[in-house]
Amino acid sequence: MIQTVRKAWGIPELRKKIIFTLLILLIFRAGNAIMVPYINRDALALQMQLWGTGLLGLYNVMSGGAFATATVFALGVQPYINSSIIVQLLTVAIPSLERLARDGGEEGKKKIQSITRYATVAIAILQAVGYYFMMKNYNLLGQEGIWPALVIIVTLIAGSSFVMWMGEQVTEFGVGNGISIILFAGILSRIPNMVSGMVDGVQKWSAIKAGTMTLESLTSAGYTEAQAQAYLNGALAPWAIVLLVVGILALIAFIVFINDAERRIPVQYAKRQVGRKMYGGQSSTLPMKVNMSGVLPIIFAQSIASLPITVWTFIGMPKEGTISYSIYNAIDTKSVIYMVVYFIMIIGFSYFYSSIQFNPVEIANNLKKQGGFIPGFRPGQPTVQFIQKVLSRITLFGAIYLGIVAICPLIVGKVINNSSLAIGGTSVIIVVGVALETVKALENQMLMRQYKGFLE
């Protein structure tokens, strides 16, 4: 990876793209330091300890901590990601959009991109309004009224739209994968906070063991009982640090291995004579990646599985001792029910995305047109059935892999009683996946320039 970046830096054109990308990321990080007015950040920081898991925690990590600190980029890339997912779903459901994506060519891609932009702004408006009312319901505003509400909502919408624009600029003029690069930078910027959080967790654990920090001492210091309990839950034993570091390294190695894993179906091309020359007869392979859908099933599954808790968080948590509170605990992001539903949704969305990205009928038709066939299977329906069978098995393995990556941090967090690990697996797979994609994009661009020089 380092060698690839070093070689890319030696090519003037790629060097300009890397510098442009770094400048965009610098602007993104600067925007994460500009605060939205009229919000009490100290009270928000305490409240985020209660919201540290689930959808709001995922928003906070993907925004680089901007969601918890109420900056202009608090919504981050989430509106764009959600709109992209929705447009993909509609492309499958609406025939006109499907024809536009399949047969529209470059013009069709531009129209779909335009629809995605408008959907991003619409989702940003809804999320900005929801963000304001959440701040209002939990008394996190420094000042209330029409003007503060207008300033907060408009600022968040503008910030989200600007992040979308920066991502498109990186895609067009930078190294590519603009939104993914910004998402990567946001998550990576949380590493210093994660390290300091681990140190703080060990200090809390020592204070609890020494008896100097208790629930009573925190409540007497001004914390509510829920905030005090969330603060105590952040304690981390020293042996847990070693377990976490080893687990993260093993998870990274596992993700890199699966990301490059693929099932190669042998393909034979029939010989054909054109004039006096004989063409074809060579052997090739049809590669099928184990994890075709990337991290999208995890993001979408977590968004839906966490939706009830998130809505409850927006309108206000139920009081203890009520039936609503019992239901809230039963479907909380730390509950067994949530983990089971989350795992099943990941498998379901993995199959959905693999069916979008890999069409066995289209692959079989292309092979038939090119004179290719899979040994042992006749062209046409038998080939389609074989490819579908292989695709189903590969997708199942990839879905179970994604489920393990997403669920393991939840289980470990429940064992060591630290809820901050709930989105660790999602963060690691996004960071590793984007890093590998970026390196491959740089390698492809270097390869294109080598071919260009050869032809000239």
For each residue, the residues with C-beta under 8 A, 3 or more apart:
1: 4 5 435 439
2: 5 6
3: 6 7
4: 1 7 8 439 442 443 446
5: 1 2 8 9 18 439 442
6: 2 3 9 10
7: 3 4 10 11 446
8: 4 5 11 14 15 18 442 445 446
9: 5 6 14 15 18
10: 6 7 15
11: 7 8 14 15 446 449
12: 15 16
13: 16 17 449
14: 8 9 11 17 18 175 442 445 446 449
15: 8 9 10 11 12 18 19
16: 12 13 19 20
17: 13 14 20 21 173 174 175
18: 5 8 9 14 15 21 22 174 175
19: 15 16 22 23
20: 16 17 23 24 169 170 173 174
21: 17 18 24 25 170 174 175 181
22: 18 19 25 26
23: 19 20 26 27
24: 20 21 27 28 166 169 170 174 178 182
25: 21 22 28 29 181 182 185
26: 22 23 29 30
27: 23 24 30 31 166
28: 24 25 31 32 64 73 163 166 182 185 186
29: 25 26 32 33 64 185 189
30: 26 27 33 34
31: 27 28 34 66 71 72 73 159 162 163
32: 28 29 63 64 65 66 69 71 73 186 189
33: 29 30 71
34: 30 31 71 72
35: 39 41 69 70 71 72
36: 39 70 71 72 74 151 152 155 156
37: 142 148 151 152 155
38: 141 142 143 148 151 152
39: 35 36 44 70 135 140 141 142 152
40: 43 44 140 141 142
41: 35 44 45 69 70
42: 45 46
43: 40 46 47 138 139 140
44: 39 40 41 47 48 68 69 70 135 140
45: 41 42 48 49 68 69
46: 42 43 49 223 227
47: 43 44 50 51 138 140 227
48: 44 45 51 52 56 60 68
49: 45 46 52 227 230 231 234
50: 47 226 227 230
51: 47 48 54 56 57 313
52: 48 49 57 230 419 420 422
53: 57 333 334 419 420 422 423
54: 51 57 58 302 306 309 310 313 333 422
55: 58 59 302 303 306 307 309 310
56: 48 51 59 60 67 310 313
57: 51 52 53 54 60 61 333 422 423
58: 54 55 61 62 299 302 303 306 423 426
59: 55 56 62 63 67 75 76 78
60: 48 56 57 63 65 66 67 68
61: 57 58 64 65 186 187 190 423 426 427
62: 58 59 76 77 78 81 183 186 187 430
63: 32 59 60 66 67 73 74 75 76 77 78 186
64: 28 29 32 61 73 76 185 186 187 189 190
65: 32 60 61 68 69 186 189 190 193
66: 31 32 60 63 69 70 71 72 73 74 76 186
67: 56 59 60 63 70 74 75 76
68: 44 45 48 60 65
69: 32 35 41 44 45 65 66 74
70: 35 36 39 41 44 66 67 74 135
71: 31 32 33 34 35 36 66 74 159
72: 31 34 35 36 66 155 156 158 159 162
73: 28 31 32 63 64 66 76 159 160 162 163
74: 36 63 66 67 69 70 71 131 156 159
75: 59 63 67 78 79 124 127 128 131 156 159 160 163
76: 59 62 63 64 66 67 73 160 163 182 183 186
77: 62 63 80 81 163 164 167 179 182 183 186
78: 59 62 63 75 81 82 127 160
79: 75 82 83 120 121 123 124 127 160 164
80: 77 83 84 116 120 160 163 164 167 179
81: 62 77 78 84 85 179 183 299
82: 78 79 85 86 123 303
83: 79 80 86 87 116 117 119 120 122 123
84: 80 81 87 88 116
85: 81 82 88 89 296 299 300
86: 82 83 89 90 119 123
87: 83 84 90 91 97 112 115 116 119
88: 84 85 91 92 356
89: 85 86 92 93
90: 86 87 93 94 97
91: 87 88 94 97 98 100 101 112 356
92: 88 89 98 356
93: 89 90
94: 90 91 97 98
95: 98 99
96: 99 100
97: 87 90 91 94 100 101 112
98: 91 92 94 95 101 102
99: 95 96 102 103 104
100: 91 96 97 103 104 108 111 112
101: 91 97 98 104 108 109 112
102: 98 99 108
103: 99 100 108
104: 99 100 101 107 108 109 111 112
105: 108 109
106: 109 110
107: 104 110 111
108: 100 101 102 103 104 105 111 112
109: 101 104 105 106 112 113
110: 106 107 113 114
111: 100 104 107 108 114 115
112: 87 91 97 100 101 104 108 109 115 116
113: 109 110 116 117
114: 110 111 117 118
115: 87 111 112 118 119
116: 80 83 84 87 112 113 119 120
117: 83 113 114 120 121 164
118: 114 115 121 122
119: 83 86 87 115 116 122 123
120: 79 80 83 116 117 123 124 160 161 164
121: 79 117 118 124 125 157 160 161
122: 83 118 119 125 126
123: 79 82 83 86 119 120 126 127
124: 75 79 120 121 127 128 156 157 160 161
125: 121 122 128 129 153 157
126: 122 123 129 130
127: 75 78 79 123 124 130 131 156 160
128: 75 124 125 131 132 152 153 154 156 157 160
129: 125 126 132 133 153
130: 126 127 133 134 314
131: 74 75 127 128 134 135 152 153 156
132: 128 129 135 136 149 152 153 156
133: 129 130 136 137 314
134: 130 131 137 138 140 313 314
135: 39 44 70 131 132 138 140 141 152
136: 132 133 139 140 141 144
137: 133 134 314 315 316
138: 43 47 134 135 316
139: 43 136
140: 39 40 43 44 47 134 135 136
141: 38 39 40 135 136 144 148
142: 37 38 39 40 148
143: 38 148
144: 136 141 148 149
145: 148 149
146: 149 150
147: 150 151
148: 37 38 141 142 143 144 145 151 152
149: 132 144 145 146 152 153
150: 146 147 153 154
151: 36 37 38 147 148 154 155
152: 36 37 38 39 128 131 132 135 148 149 155 156
153: 125 128 129 131 132 149 150 156 157
154: 128 150 151 157 158
155: 36 37 72 151 152 158 159
156: 36 72 74 75 124 127 128 131 132 152 153 159 160
157: 121 124 125 128 153 154 160 161
158: 72 154 155 161 162
159: 31 71 72 73 74 75 155 156 162 163
160: 73 75 76 78 79 80 120 121 124 127 128 156 157 163 164
161: 120 121 124 157 158 164 165
162: 31 72 73 158 159 165 166
163: 28 31 73 75 76 77 80 159 160 166 167 182
164: 77 79 80 117 120 160 161 167 168 179
165: 161 162 168 169
166: 24 27 28 162 163 169 170 178 182
167: 77 80 163 164 170 171 178 179 181 182
168: 164 165 171 172 178
169: 20 24 165 166 172 173 174 178
170: 20 21 24 166 167 173 174 175 176 177 178 181 182
171: 167 168 174 176 177 178 179
172: 168 169 178
173: 17 20 169 170
174: 17 18 20 21 24 169 170 171 178 181
175: 14 17 18 21 170 181 438 441 442 445
176: 170 171 438 441
177: 170 171 180 181 434 437 438 441
178: 24 166 167 168 169 170 171 172 174 181 182
179: 77 80 81 164 167 171 182 183
180: 177 183 184 434 437 438
181: 21 25 167 170 174 175 177 178 184 185 434 438
182: 24 25 28 76 77 163 166 167 170 178 179 185 186
183: 62 76 77 81 179 180 186 187 430 434
184: 180 181 187 188 430 431 434 435 438
185: 25 28 29 64 181 182 188 189
186: 28 32 61 62 63 64 65 66 76 77 182 183 189 190
187: 61 62 64 183 184 190 427 430 431
188: 184 185 191 431
189: 29 32 64 65 185 186 192
190: 61 64 65 186 187 193 194 427
191: 188 194 195
192: 189 195 196
193: 65 190 196 197
194: 190 191 197 198
195: 191 192 198 199
196: 192 193 199 200
197: 193 194 200 201 234 420
198: 194 195 201 202 236 241 244
199: 195 196 202 203
200: 196 197 203 204 234
201: 197 198 204 205 234 235 236 418
202: 198 199 205 206 236 237 238 241
203: 199 200 206 207
204: 200 201 207 208 213 231 232 234 235 236
205: 201 202 208 209 235 236 237 238
206: 202 203 209 210
207: 203 204 210 212 213
208: 204 205 211 213 214 232 235
209: 205 206
210: 206 207 213
211: 208 214
212: 207 217
213: 204 207 208 210 217 218 232
214: 208 211 217 218
215: 218 219 225 228 229 232
216: 219 220
217: 212 213 214 220 221
218: 213 214 215 221 223 227 228 231 232
219: 215 216 223 224 225 228
220: 216 217
221: 217 218
222:
223: 46 218 219 227 228 231
224: 219 227 228
225: 215 219 228 229
226: 50 229 230
227: 46 47 49 50 218 223 224 230 231
228: 215 218 219 223 224 225 231 232
229: 215 225 226 232 233
230: 49 50 52 226 227 233 234
231: 49 204 218 223 227 228 234
232: 204 208 213 215 218 228 229 235
233: 229 230 417 418 419
234: 49 197 200 201 204 230 231 418 420
235: 201 204 205 208 232 417 418
236: 198 201 202 204 205 240 241 416 418
237: 202 205 240 241 416
238: 202 205 241 242
239: 242 243
240: 236 237 243 244 416 418
241: 198 202 236 237 238 244 245
242: 238 239 245 246
243: 239 240 246 247 412 416
244: 198 240 241 247 248 412 421
245: 241 242 248 249
246: 242 243 249 250
247: 243 244 250 251 408 412
248: 244 245 251 252 424 428
249: 245 246 252 253
250: 246 247 253 254
251: 247 248 254 255 405 408 425 428
252: 248 249 255 256 428 432
253: 249 250 256 257
254: 250 251 257 258 401 405
255: 251 252 258 259 405 428 429 432 433
256: 252 253 259 260 432 436
257: 253 254 260 261
258: 254 255 261 290 291 398 401
259: 255 256 291 432 433 436
260: 256 257 436
261: 257 258 289 290 291
262: 287 288 289 290
263: 287 288 290 390 394
264: 285 286 287 288
265: 285 286 287 288 374 387 390
266: 283 284 285 286 374 375
267: 283 284 285 286 367 372 373 374
268: 283 284 372 373 374 375
269: 280 281 282 283 284 370 371 372 373
270: 280 281 371 372 373
271: 278 279 280 281
272: 278 279 280 371
273: 276 277 278 279
274: 277 279
275:
276: 273
277: 273 274
278: 271 272 273 281
279: 271 272 273 274
280: 269 270 271 272 371
281: 269 270 271 278
282: 269
283: 266 267 268 269
284: 266 267 268 269 372
285: 264 265 266 267
286: 264 265 266 267 363 367 374 387
287: 262 263 264 265
288: 262 263 264 265 292 358 390 391 394
289: 261 262 292 394 398
290: 258 261 262 263 394 397 398 401
291: 258 259 261 294 398 401 402
292: 288 289 353 354 357 358 394 395 398
293: 296 297 349 350 353 354 357 398 402
294: 291 433
295: 298 299 402 426 429 430 433
296: 85 293 299 300 349 353
297: 293 300 301 345 346 347 348 349 350 352 353 399 402
298: 295 301 302 346 402 405 406 425 426 429
299: 58 81 85 295 296 302 303 426
300: 85 296 297 303 304 345 349
301: 297 298 304 305 342 345 346 348 349 406
302: 54 55 58 298 299 305 306 342 406 423 426
303: 55 58 82 299 300 306 307
304: 300 301 307 345
305: 301 302 338 341 342 345
306: 54 55 58 302 303 309 310 333 338
307: 55 303 304 310 311
308: 311 312 331
309: 54 55 306 312 313 328 331 332 333
310: 54 55 56 306 307 313 314
311: 307 308 314 315
312: 308 309 315 316 317 318 328
313: 51 54 56 134 309 310 317
314: 130 133 134 137 310 311
315: 137 311 312
316: 137 138 312
317: 312 313 325 328
318: 312 322 324 325 327 328
319: 322 324 325
320: 325
321: 325
322: 318 319 325 326
323: 326 327
324: 318 319 327 328
325: 317 318 319 320 321 322 328 329
326: 322 323 329 330
327: 318 323 324 330 331
328: 309 312 317 318 324 325 331 332
329: 325 326 332 335
330: 326 327 335 337
331: 308 309 327 328 335 337 338
332: 309 328 329 335 338
333: 53 54 57 306 309 338 410 419 422
334: 53 338 410 413 414 419 422
335: 329 330 331 332 338 339
336: 339 340
337: 330 331 340 341
338: 305 306 331 332 333 334 335 341 342
339: 335 336 342 343 407 410 411
340: 336 337 343 344
341: 305 337 338 344 345
342: 301 302 305 338 339 345 346 406 407 410
343: 339 340 346 347 403 406 407
344: 340 341 347 348
345: 297 300 301 304 305 341 342 348 349
346: 297 298 301 342 343 349 350 399 402 403 406
347: 297 343 344 350 351 396 399 400 403
348: 297 301 344 345 351 352
349: 293 296 297 300 301 345 346 352 353
350: 293 297 346 347 353 354 395 398 399 402
351: 347 348 354 355 392 395 399
352: 297 348 349 355 356
353: 292 293 296 297 349 350 356 357
354: 292 293 350 351 357 358 391 394 395 398
355: 351 352 358 359
356: 88 91 92 352 353
357: 292 293 353 354
358: 288 292 354 355 363 391
359: 355 362 363
360: 363 364 384 387 388 391
361: 364 365 384
362: 359 365 366
363: 286 358 359 360 366 367 387
364: 360 361 367 368 379 380 383 384 387
365: 361 362 368 369
366: 362 363 369 370
367: 267 286 363 364 370 372 373 374 379 383
368: 364 365 371 372 373 379 380 383
369: 365 366
370: 269 366 367
371: 269 270 272 280 368
372: 267 268 269 270 284 367 368
373: 267 268 269 270 367 368 377 378 379 383
374: 265 266 267 268 286 367 377 383 386 387
375: 266 268
376:
377: 373 374 382 383 386
378: 373 382 383
379: 364 367 368 373 382 383
380: 364 368 383 384
381: 384 385
382: 377 378 379 385 386
383: 364 367 368 373 374 377 378 379 380 386 387
384: 360 361 364 380 381 387 388
385: 381 382 388 389
386: 374 377 382 383 389 390
387: 265 286 360 363 364 374 383 384 390 391
388: 360 384 385 391 392
389: 385 386 392 393
390: 263 265 288 386 387 393 394
391: 288 354 358 360 387 388 394 395
392: 351 388 389 395 396
393: 389 390 396 397
394: 263 288 289 290 292 354 390 391 397 398
395: 292 350 351 354 391 392 398 399
396: 347 392 393 399 400
397: 290 393 394 400 401
398: 258 289 290 291 292 293 350 354 394 395 401 402
399: 297 346 347 350 351 395 396 402 403
400: 347 396 397 403 404
401: 254 258 290 291 397 398 404 405
402: 291 293 295 297 298 346 350 398 399 405 406 429
403: 343 346 347 399 400 406 407
404: 400 401 407 408
405: 251 254 255 298 401 402 408 425 426 428 429
406: 298 301 302 342 343 346 402 403 409 410 425 426 429
407: 339 342 343 403 404 410 411 425
408: 247 251 404 405 411 412 425
409: 406 412 413 421 422 423 424 425
410: 333 334 339 342 406 407 413 414 421 422 425
411: 339 407 408 414 415
412: 243 244 247 408 409 415 416 421
413: 334 409 410 416 417 418 419 420 421 422 424
414: 334 410 411 417
415: 411 412
416: 236 237 240 243 412 413 421
417: 233 235 413 414
418: 201 233 234 235 236 240 413 421
419: 52 53 233 333 334 413 422
420: 52 53 197 234 413 424
421: 244 409 410 412 413 416 418 424
422: 52 53 54 57 333 334 409 410 413 419
423: 53 57 58 61 302 409 426 427
424: 248 409 413 420 421 427 428
425: 251 298 405 406 407 408 409 410 428 429
426: 58 61 295 298 299 302 405 406 423 429 430
427: 61 187 190 423 424 430 431
428: 248 251 252 255 405 424 425 431 432
429: 255 295 298 402 405 406 425 426 432 433
430: 62 183 184 187 295 426 427 433 434
431: 184 187 188 427 428 434 435
432: 252 255 256 259 428 429 435 436
433: 255 259 294 295 429 430 436 437
434: 177 180 181 183 184 430 431 437 438
435: 1 184 431 432 438 439
436: 256 259 260 432 433 439 440
437: 177 180 433 434 440 441
438: 175 176 177 180 181 184 434 435 441 442
439: 1 4 5 435 436 442 443
440: 436 437 443 444
441: 175 176 177 437 438 444 445
442: 4 5 8 14 175 438 439 445 446
443: 4 439 440 446 447
444: 440 441 447 448
445: 8 14 175 441 442 448 449
446: 4 7 8 11 14 442 443 449 450
447: 443 444 450 451
448: 444 445 451 452
449: 11 13 14 445 446 452 453
450: 446 447 453 454
451: 447 448 454 455
452: 448 449 455 456
453: 449 450 456
454: 450 451
455: 451 452
456: 452 453
